[in-house]
Amino acid sequence: MEAFLAEGNTNKVMVKSSGSTVHNLTFKDYINKGTLAEEQEKILTELMDSDLWDTYSTDSAGLSVAELAMTKVGCHYSQERRYEEGYYDCSSLVQRLYKEVGIELPAVASTQGKYCYENAMLVNKKDLKPGDLIFYSHEENGEFRNISHVAIYVGDGMMVHVANSERGVVYDPLRDSNVVFYARPYQ
């Protein structure tokens, strides 16, 4: 979120400072704001604290995506043939695997990132779970947040992604450099 401060009654706005977006407010943070009625607080607390919610959010969709990603290791890279069996680029791997678990995502890494960002699906690195997405920027490209690559976190500090035409779909250690953000599109 950026805040702009204006002085006087003119249409001129001077940027005094800018910051980053705050993500991952918990339900307790919303309750602490004091804007909910007592009954609303009670319902929210019961829903979010329940074992049912924990079971629901144990990430079966994410785990399924991670397992599917592992089955694609060794497949070929091709942007032209990205929708043919055995061929992927980074974003088609993500799109096709998520579609298999019933989640529709855009076709390009930058628009996948924008979708996750605009729908508050970002997570912190320390909270990564199998199936989460890792968005990278390797250069300024004019796309959303300059995103140029996406990978699927599969657990234990490892990711599956489409590296390049020589390596294809690979199982690699999670790379921290050039990360734009992490996202969980199955929340």
C-alpha positions in Angstrom: 0.0 0.0 0.0 1.3 3.4 -0.8 0.1 6.5 1.1 0.0 9.9 -0.6 -0.2 13.1 1.4 -1.8 16.2 -0.2 -1.5 19.7 1.1 -4.1 22.3 0.5 -7.0 22.3 -2.0 -4.9 21.7 -5.1 -4.8 18.6 -7.2 -1.1 18.2 -6.7 0.1 15.3 -4.7 3.6 15.0 -3.4 4.8 11.5 -2.4 6.3 11.9 1.1 7.0 8.2 1.7 6.2 4.8 0.4 6.2 1.4 2.0 5.3 -2.1 1.3 2.0 -3.9 1.5 1.1 -5.5 4.8 -0.1 -9.1 4.4 -1.3 -12.0 6.5 -3.4 -10.3 9.1 -4.8 -12.9 11.3 -8.5 -13.2 12.3 -7.4 -12.0 15.8 -5.9 -8.8 14.2 -9.4 -8.1 12.7 -11.1 -8.7 16.1 -8.6 -6.4 17.8 -9.5 -3.6 15.4 -12.8 -3.4 17.4 -15.1 -3.1 14.4 -17.0 -6.4 14.7 -20.1 -6.9 16.8 -19.7 -9.3 19.8 -21.6 -12.0 17.9 -19.5 -11.6 14.8 -16.3 -11.9 17.0 -17.7 -15.1 18.5 -18.6 -16.7 15.2 -15.2 -15.7 13.6 -13.3 -17.1 16.6 -15.3 -20.4 16.6 -14.7 -20.9 12.9 -11.0 -20.0 12.9 -10.1 -21.9 16.1 -12.0 -25.1 15.2 -10.3 -28.3 14.4 -12.5 -28.5 11.3 -10.8 -25.4 9.9 -7.3 -26.9 10.6 -8.3 -30.0 8.8 -9.7 -28.0 5.8 -6.6 -25.9 5.6 -4.1 -28.7 5.8 -3.5 -27.9 2.2 -4.7 -31.0 0.3 -4.8 -29.0 -2.9 -1.3 -27.7 -2.4 0.0 -31.2 -1.5 -1.7 -32.6 -4.6 0.0 -29.9 -6.8 3.4 -30.7 -5.2 2.9 -34.4 -5.8 1.8 -33.8 -9.4 4.8 -31.5 -9.9 7.2 -34.3 -8.9 5.7 -36.5 -11.6 6.7 -33.9 -14.3 10.4 -33.9 -13.4 12.3 -34.8 -16.6 9.7 -33.4 -19.0 10.8 -31.0 -21.7 10.8 -27.2 -21.9 9.0 -25.6 -24.8 7.0 -22.3 -24.9 5.6 -23.3 -28.3 4.4 -26.7 -27.2 3.6 -25.7 -23.6 0.1 -27.3 -23.7 1.2 -30.6 -25.2 1.8 -33.6 -23.0 5.3 -33.8 -21.8 6.2 -30.1 -22.6 6.0 -27.2 -20.3 7.3 -23.7 -19.6 7.3 -22.4 -16.1 3.8 -20.9 -16.1 2.1 -23.6 -18.0 3.4 -26.2 -15.5 1.8 -24.1 -12.7 -1.4 -23.5 -14.6 -1.9 -27.1 -15.8 -1.2 -28.7 -12.4 -3.4 -26.3 -10.5 -6.2 -26.9 -13.1 -5.9 -30.7 -12.3 -6.9 -29.9 -8.7 -9.7 -27.6 -9.8 -8.1 -24.2 -9.5 -8.0 -21.9 -12.5 -4.9 -19.6 -12.8 -3.9 -17.2 -15.5 -1.5 -18.5 -18.3 1.6 -16.3 -17.7 3.9 -16.1 -14.6 3.4 -12.3 -14.3 -0.4 -12.5 -14.4 -0.3 -15.5 -12.1 1.6 -13.4 -9.7 -0.7 -10.4 -10.1 -3.7 -12.7 -9.5 -2.2 -14.0 -6.3 -1.1 -10.5 -5.2 -4.5 -8.9 -5.9 -6.4 -11.7 -4.1 -4.3 -11.6 -0.9 -2.7 -15.0 -1.4 0.8 -14.0 -0.4 2.7 -15.9 2.3 5.9 -15.5 4.1 8.9 -17.7 3.3 8.8 -19.3 6.8 5.2 -20.4 6.2 5.8 -22.1 2.8 3.9 -25.4 2.3 4.0 -27.8 -0.6 2.2 -26.4 -3.6 3.0 -22.8 -2.8 4.3 -20.7 -5.6 7.6 -18.8 -5.8 7.7 -15.8 -8.1 11.0 -14.5 -9.4 12.2 -11.5 -11.3 15.5 -11.8 -13.2 15.3 -8.5 -15.1 13.2 -5.5 -15.7 10.6 -6.6 -18.2 7.6 -4.3 -17.7 5.4 -7.1 -16.5 3.7 -7.1 -13.1 6.5 -6.6 -10.5 8.9 -7.6 -13.3 8.0 -11.3 -12.7 9.6 -13.5 -15.2 9.6 -17.0 -13.6 7.5 -19.1 -11.3 8.3 -22.3 -9.4 6.3 -24.7 -7.2 7.5 -25.3 -3.7 7.4 -29.1 -2.9 8.6 -29.1 0.7 11.9 -29.7 2.5 13.5 -26.6 0.9 13.0 -27.9 -2.6 11.1 -26.7 -5.6 10.0 -28.0 -9.0 10.3 -25.6 -12.0 11.0 -25.5 -15.7 14.7 -24.4 -15.7 15.5 -24.0 -19.3 15.6 -25.9 -22.6 18.6 -28.0 -21.6 17.3 -29.1 -18.1 13.5 -29.0 -18.6 11.4 -29.7 -15.6 13.7 -30.1 -12.6 13.8 -30.7 -8.8 16.1 -28.0 -7.4 16.8 -26.5 -4.0 14.8 -23.4 -3.3 16.7 -20.3 -4.5 16.3 -17.2 -2.4 17.8 -14.7 -4.9 15.5 -12.6 -7.0 12.3 -13.7 -5.2 9.5 -11.2 -5.7 7.1 -13.0 -3.3 5.6 -16.4 -2.3 2.0 -17.2 -2.8 -0.6 -19.8 -1.9 -3.4 -19.9 -4.5 -5.4 -22.6 -2.8 -6.3 -20.6 0.4 
